[in-house]
Amino acid sequence: MVDSSSKNYWALQLQSFASLTEEELLDVLCFFCDFVDNTSISKDVAVVSQLTEKFLEVLSHKDFGESDLVKHTVAYGLGAFAHALPREAYQPFVARSAGIVKAITM
């Protein structure tokens, strides 16, 4: 139901995240964290890998990279995505994700 009714809207928002306010971005990030945590999309390696890349991109954006709320939400998402993906699929993201999570949690 969520996949067919909401995913496309939120995907468009995530694609154009640079034009969003911080509050809107947080809504988008939280949607995808919940989407991966609570639906069968977690088994779609391609989608979860794309989300991982996009979450990392959000942190590198000048307008959002310093926001504590964005950083914490991205860190949660990276953990959720690492849990969902097979080890070999998450391997390209491990070093960067671990560094980000470590920096945020310290």
Summary of the structure (lengths in Angstrom):
residues: 106
radius of gyration: 12.9
end to end distance: 38.3
largest distance: 38.8
contacts: 295
relative contact order: 0.14
helix: 84%
strand: 0%
